């Protein structure tokens, strides 16, 4: 039944491709602008494809890592999550506060249920295997997701005033990106890197300090815009950067000099995707210091798009197809997803979006080119997911037919 999460993941990836194409055509003034689609562009990826994949995967990965039986499918979590997503997809474009509140709270409840499930699995895990795995990253990331849901829902309902949030949209983005995505992706690297790379991380003992640096760094990056104080933002940036570089060195060092591994585009997706999460963090000091002539407002408005399409999407290009292979085609060798085309066009999209920030005269053309290249990168990945899923379901039908024939005879 885990296939239901992945069916929704494939659907949302397809919708992300369509909405990216819409952004390109809108920028080229070939289609009219529609209010609400800017929100949908990033959330088809984050709340849609990636969240669906993570909700389906995390209990499974934790069970495999801890040597526990395959977890049972939780209908309550799947239904609550998808009802919440569907409600938000209706409520946000028309700005219906009742639907936005209902959708946000349903996703909040689904996240709480998933956290409860993961914590229950932690109690079942032998102490010898409990340390050094990705589960603590998942629990911390999902905890920050709860903050992101509350603040994000409150953006439409006026909660920011009584929560005393100075820059609510930044708090929402930081909780979901520096909190949820960065910690969960780090946990996946910790858990799955030995399988993907056929070797351990360079310094396994560094996992715990990396976890705490990412967790505390994310807290600083959330509290900074919450109270509008650099006393939280600056230490948060430093901790986050240090932990991210340390994690990347853990990934790259064992592969250094292994030419065969670097001929796989999936590895390049995993590693180079982090350039697009580091870019906004590296320019953040220029915004904080208010450097004259630096387009701080343009960075704050457009950097989240580059972050999602550059980092979240490219990391997903690698890990989501891998698990599609594992779940739908278990008898075939699983491999990281992505291609040289998706790698090239994914990075070109990020390059042109950042160029549109600094070259305001050519903003629309460069913005359109960014989404054009992101659309090109999404198409082969989406087709691959549907091809894997269709083949797997076809094999399942064949096996079911064989069983029926045996029973009848």
C-alpha positions as MATLAB code, in Angstrom:
seq = 'XXXXXXXXXXXXXXXXXXXXXXXXXXXXXXXXXXXXXXXXXXXXXXXXXXXXXXXXXXXXXXXXXXXXXXXXXXXXXXXXXXXXXXXXXXXXXXXXXXXXXXXXXXXXXXXXXXXXXXXXXXXXXXXXXXXXXXXXXXXXXXXXXXXXXXXXXXXXXXXXXXXXXXXXXXXXXXXXXXXXXXXXXXXXXXXXXXXXXXXXXXXXXXXXXXXXXXXXXXXXXXXXXXXXXXXXXXXXXXXXXXXXXXXXXXXXXXXXXXXXXXXXXXXXXXXXXXXXXXXXXXXXXXXXXXXXXXXXXXXXXXXXXXXXXXXXXXXXXXXXXXXXXXXXXXXXXXXXXXXXXXXXXXXXXXXXXXXXXXXXXXXXXXXXXXXXXXXXXXXXXXXXXXXXXXXXXXXXXXXXXXXXXXXXX';
ca = [
       0.000    0.000    0.000;
       3.067    2.307    0.137;
       2.425    2.578   -3.610;
      -0.383    5.070   -2.847;
       2.122    7.637   -1.609;
       4.200    7.146   -4.727;
       1.177    7.385   -7.003;
       0.535   10.830   -5.490;
       4.237   11.689   -5.816;
       4.125   10.951   -9.559;
       0.934   12.995   -9.937;
       2.441   15.994   -8.172;
       5.651   15.749  -10.220;
       3.541   15.893  -13.361;
       1.668   18.915  -12.033;
       4.974   20.568  -11.082;
       6.128   20.210  -14.702;
       2.898   21.769  -16.001;
       3.013   24.651  -13.546;
       6.696   25.336  -14.337;
       5.776   25.492  -18.040;
       2.997   27.927  -17.117;
       5.538   30.134  -15.306;
       7.756   30.190  -18.406;
       4.861   31.079  -20.721;
       3.615   33.718  -18.285;
       7.054   35.345  -18.124;
       7.192   35.392  -21.929;
       3.690   37.036  -21.823;
       2.276   34.147  -23.850;
      -0.225   33.356  -21.074;
      -1.994   35.691  -18.624;
      -0.925   35.809  -14.986;
      -3.228   34.026  -12.536;
      -3.159   34.931   -8.854;
      -2.276   31.987   -6.608;
      -0.133   30.018   -9.076;
       3.099   31.408   -7.619;
       2.242   29.622   -4.364;
       1.311   26.450   -6.226;
       4.602   26.318   -8.166;
       6.778   25.615   -5.163;
       4.167   23.744   -3.153;
       3.463   21.181   -5.868;
       7.092   20.203   -5.214;
       7.414   20.701   -1.448;
       3.975   19.935    0.005;
       3.153   17.776   -3.022;
       5.777   15.476   -4.541;
       8.467   15.593   -1.836;
       6.140   15.452    1.178;
       4.209   12.522   -0.311;
       7.463   10.666   -0.959;
       8.840   11.381    2.521;
       5.647   10.370    4.329;
       5.726    7.068    2.472;
       9.465    6.486    2.821;
      10.487    7.527    6.315;
       8.777    4.707    8.251;
      10.117    2.234    5.687;
      13.698    3.554    5.824;
      13.664    3.624    9.633;
      12.371    0.041    9.770;
      15.046   -1.191    7.330;
      17.822    0.682    9.126;
      16.737   -0.637   12.532;
      16.055   -4.215   11.393;
      12.355   -3.962   12.208;
       9.482   -5.602   10.275;
       8.014   -3.651    7.366;
       5.652   -1.056    8.897;
       1.952   -1.403    8.277;
       0.306    1.139    6.006;
      -1.344    3.892    8.016;
      -4.567    4.876    6.261;
      -5.192    7.599    8.835;
      -1.935    9.373    7.911;
      -2.394    9.004    4.144;
      -6.002   10.189    4.143;
      -5.371   13.100    6.501;
      -2.344   14.287    4.508;
      -4.057   14.062    1.127;
      -7.322   15.597    2.295;
      -5.280   18.475    3.681;
      -3.328   18.922    0.445;
      -6.484   18.792   -1.668;
      -8.206   21.327    0.581;
      -5.249   23.713    0.343;
      -5.051   23.344   -3.438;
      -8.647   24.547   -3.579;
      -8.464   27.130   -0.798;
      -5.231   28.999   -1.582;
      -5.937   30.166   -5.182;
      -9.359   31.515   -4.184;
      -8.045   32.709   -0.774;
     -10.784   31.001    1.224;
      -9.758   31.248    4.873;
     -11.938   28.367    6.078;
     -10.454   25.966    3.516;
      -6.914   27.183    4.232;
      -7.396   26.627    7.968;
      -8.900   23.159    7.425;
      -6.155   22.134    4.991;
      -3.351   23.389    7.214;
      -4.724   21.664   10.292;
      -5.217   18.360    8.446;
      -1.582   18.389    7.303;
      -0.542   19.318   10.861;
      -2.453   16.299   12.224;
      -0.935   14.003    9.567;
       2.561   15.186   10.535;
       1.845   14.594   14.230;
       0.655   11.058   13.432;
       3.820   10.364   11.421;
       5.989   11.701   14.250;
       4.129    9.459   16.684;
       4.731    6.474   14.393;
       8.467    7.193   14.110;
       8.813    7.684   17.861;
       7.019    4.374   18.428;
       9.477    2.655   16.097;
      12.316    4.226   18.088;
      11.110    2.478   21.237;
      11.145   -0.848   19.374;
      14.726   -0.409   18.142;
      17.585   -2.166   19.972;
      19.897    0.301   21.695;
      22.868   -0.911   19.637;
      21.304    0.297   16.406;
      19.641    3.424   17.739;
      22.707    5.706   17.526;
      24.087    7.139   14.320;
      21.031    6.634   12.098;
      18.873    9.154   10.277;
      15.801    8.853   12.480;
      16.700   11.777   14.744;
      17.092   13.941   11.620;
      13.600   12.924   10.471;
      11.985   13.632   13.845;
      13.669   17.038   14.176;
      12.814   17.948   10.572;
       9.157   17.005   10.968;
       9.016   18.980   14.229;
      10.154   22.082   12.335;
       7.558   21.251    9.677;
       4.880   21.671   12.347;
       6.162   25.213   12.922;
       6.152   25.858    9.173;
       2.548   24.634    8.891;
       1.323   26.860   11.732;
       3.088   29.967   10.396;
       2.195   29.210    6.763;
      -1.479   28.740    7.591;
      -1.387   31.889    9.693;
      -0.127   33.918    6.723;
      -3.667   33.824    5.351;
      -5.458   34.128    8.695;
      -3.638   36.997   10.413;
      -1.967   34.897   13.120;
       1.365   36.697   12.773;
       0.301   39.582   15.016;
      -0.679   37.548   18.045;
       2.310   35.231   17.504;
       4.494   38.371   17.375;
       6.218   37.261   14.160;
       8.059   40.152   12.539;
       8.698   38.573    9.088;
       6.225   35.657    8.878;
       6.866   34.551    5.292;
      10.599   34.152    6.023;
       9.836   32.154    9.161;
       7.575   29.867    7.104;
      10.194   29.374    4.370;
      13.030   28.844    6.841;
      11.078   26.310    8.905;
      10.237   24.256    5.827;
      13.614   24.524    4.072;
      16.340   24.906    6.703;
      14.240   22.871    9.131;
      12.260   20.124    7.397;
      14.071   19.630    4.085;
      17.671   20.122    5.207;
      17.338   17.759    8.174;
      15.349   15.073    6.364;
      17.672   15.127    3.341;
      20.664   14.880    5.680;
      18.997   11.898    7.365;
      18.484   10.210    3.991;
      22.167   10.706    3.170;
      23.127    9.214    6.543;
      20.847    6.202    6.091;
      21.144    5.573    2.358;
      24.665    6.711    1.416;
      26.254    3.299    2.207;
      23.721    1.717   -0.177;
      23.996    4.370   -2.877;
      27.800    4.713   -2.786;
      28.673    1.145   -1.660;
      30.865    2.571    1.128;
      30.381    4.384    4.464;
      30.510    8.118    5.032;
      33.993    9.518    5.535;
      33.572   10.245    9.262;
      30.610    8.312   10.757;
      31.273    9.828   14.212;
      30.527   13.271   12.793;
      26.836   12.417   12.301;
      25.752   13.482   15.797;
      27.537   16.874   15.795;
      26.246   17.540   12.265;
      22.731   16.780   13.488;
      22.978   19.249   16.375;
      24.602   21.944   14.228;
      21.850   21.658   11.608;
      19.115   21.571   14.243;
      20.397   24.563   16.220;
      21.321   26.407   13.022;
      17.783   25.952   11.697;
      16.414   27.242   15.013;
      18.537   30.386   14.691;
      17.392   30.912   11.092;
      13.757   30.637   12.226;
      14.072   32.816   15.332;
      16.009   35.506   13.405;
      13.104   36.666   11.221;
      10.622   35.783   13.973;
      12.015   38.496   16.265;
      13.910   40.321   13.475;
      17.261   39.966   15.200;
      20.634   39.145   13.650;
      21.723   37.768   17.024;
      19.843   34.612   16.008;
      20.230   34.731   12.204;
      24.020   35.122   12.051;
      24.905   32.205   14.393;
      22.219   30.167   12.595;
      23.843   30.838    9.213;
      27.309   29.963   10.538;
      26.164   26.703   12.121;
      24.101   25.726    9.085;
      26.929   26.407    6.631;
      29.506   24.569    8.724;
      27.260   21.528    9.143;
      26.321   21.437    5.452;
      29.958   21.633    4.306;
      30.884   18.921    6.817;
      28.078   16.694    5.536;
      29.124   17.239    1.909;
      32.742   16.399    2.727;
      31.462   13.178    4.326;
      29.764   12.370    1.019;
      32.482   13.476   -1.406;
      35.697   12.278    0.280;
      35.034    8.505   -0.026;
      34.161    8.969   -3.724;
      37.160   11.135   -4.575;
      39.104    9.532   -7.410;
      36.384    6.943   -8.177;
      35.742    7.845  -11.818;
      33.058    5.175  -12.323;
      30.893    6.664   -9.561;
      31.175   10.193  -10.960;
      29.906    8.940  -14.320;
      26.476    8.556  -12.677;
      24.332   11.700  -12.941;
      22.434   10.729   -9.788;
      25.489   11.336   -7.588;
      26.028   14.703   -9.269;
      22.392   15.608   -8.545;
      22.811   14.803   -4.835;
      26.046   16.745   -4.410;
      25.640   19.743   -6.728;
      22.042   20.356   -5.614;
      23.516   21.805   -2.417;
      25.012   24.715   -4.343;
      21.510   26.181   -4.603;
      20.860   25.947   -0.875;
      24.228   27.525   -0.091;
      23.778   30.413   -2.554;
      21.028   32.275   -0.624;
      22.787   31.569    2.688;
      26.064   32.989    1.333;
      24.408   36.224    0.139;
      22.360   36.586    3.326;
      25.095   38.658    5.081;
      24.889   41.214    2.232;
      21.144   41.546    2.839;
      21.598   41.731    6.608;
      24.264   44.450    6.277;
      22.139   46.391    3.754;
      24.969   46.731    1.215;
      24.122   49.674   -1.115;
      23.107   48.632   -4.623;
      22.596   44.981   -3.667;
      19.117   43.789   -4.769;
      18.102   42.422   -1.384;
      14.369   42.623   -2.100;
      14.813   40.719   -5.380;
      16.820   38.000   -3.639;
      14.226   37.599   -0.875;
      11.411   37.365   -3.446;
      13.068   34.984   -5.948;
      15.626   32.973   -3.969;
      12.962   30.574   -2.572;
      12.082   29.589   -6.161;
      15.728   28.812   -6.962;
      16.039   27.009   -3.651;
      13.092   24.714   -4.331;
      13.752   24.047   -8.017;
      17.526   24.003   -7.660;
      18.075   22.137   -4.400;
      14.895   20.317   -3.337;
      13.949   19.240   -6.854;
      17.432   18.117   -7.896;
      17.951   16.121   -4.701;
      14.536   14.575   -5.363;
      15.525   13.704   -8.945;
      18.071   11.332   -7.432;
      16.356    9.752   -4.441;
      12.696    9.486   -5.534;
      13.325    7.292   -8.655;
      15.618    5.072   -6.558;
      12.794    4.233   -4.169;
      10.356    3.854   -7.062;
      12.654    1.109   -8.383;
      12.857   -0.504   -4.929;
       9.095   -0.548   -4.358;
       7.667   -1.142   -7.840;
      10.461   -3.243   -9.400;
      12.086   -5.032   -6.435;
      13.648   -7.711   -8.648;
      15.517   -5.189  -10.782;
      18.639   -3.264   -9.700;
      17.676    0.084   -8.175;
      19.704    3.156   -9.099;
      19.679    6.831   -8.366;
      17.525    8.835  -10.744;
      18.415   11.743  -12.939;
      20.143   12.163  -16.269;
      22.728   14.469  -17.769;
      19.841   16.386  -19.352;
      18.044   16.900  -16.038;
      21.345   17.837  -14.383;
      22.257   20.416  -17.024;
      18.802   21.967  -17.374;
      18.225   21.949  -13.599;
      21.350   24.046  -13.049;
      20.653   26.293  -16.040;
      17.253   27.092  -14.512;
      18.909   28.164  -11.263;
      21.515   30.223  -13.121;
      18.932   32.128  -15.167;
      16.693   32.787  -12.156;
      19.577   34.304  -10.206;
      20.568   36.275  -13.333;
      17.020   37.677  -13.476;
      17.507   39.092   -9.968;
      20.610   41.087  -10.862;
      19.713   42.016  -14.464;
      16.381   43.702  -13.820;
      16.125   45.044  -17.383;
      15.936   41.483  -18.733;
      13.997   40.076  -15.775;
      11.018   38.632  -17.650;
      13.101   36.938  -20.358;
      15.599   35.454  -17.899;
      12.791   34.424  -15.521;
      11.011   32.693  -18.391;
      14.212   30.900  -19.453;
      14.688   29.661  -15.881;
      11.273   28.006  -15.794;
      11.689   26.753  -19.362;
      14.821   24.833  -18.381;
      13.209   23.582  -15.169;
      10.287   22.285  -17.216;
      12.699   20.441  -19.513;
      14.420   18.913  -16.478;
      11.117   17.775  -14.947;
       9.718   16.024  -18.016;
      12.132   13.037  -18.237;
      12.009   12.479  -14.460;
       8.207   12.498  -14.427;
       8.067   10.104  -17.382;
      10.579    7.810  -15.658;
       8.455    7.659  -12.504;
       5.310    6.833  -14.470;
       7.194    4.218  -16.513;
       8.547    2.495  -13.389;
       5.149    2.588  -11.712;
       3.285    1.339  -14.791;
       5.755   -1.527  -15.288;
       5.558   -2.474  -11.603;
       1.755   -2.467  -11.559;
       1.698   -4.498  -14.784;
       3.938   -7.131  -13.178;
       1.674   -7.104  -10.123;
      -1.346   -7.765  -12.361;
       0.506  -10.641  -14.015;
       1.394  -12.189  -10.647;
      -2.217  -11.789   -9.494;
      -3.394  -13.549  -12.664;
      -1.023  -16.440  -12.046;
      -2.274  -16.782   -8.454;
      -5.901  -16.807   -9.628;
      -5.118  -19.506  -12.213;
      -3.405  -21.661   -9.588;
      -6.333  -21.278   -7.183;
      -8.875  -22.127   -9.890;
      -7.014  -25.259  -10.951;
];
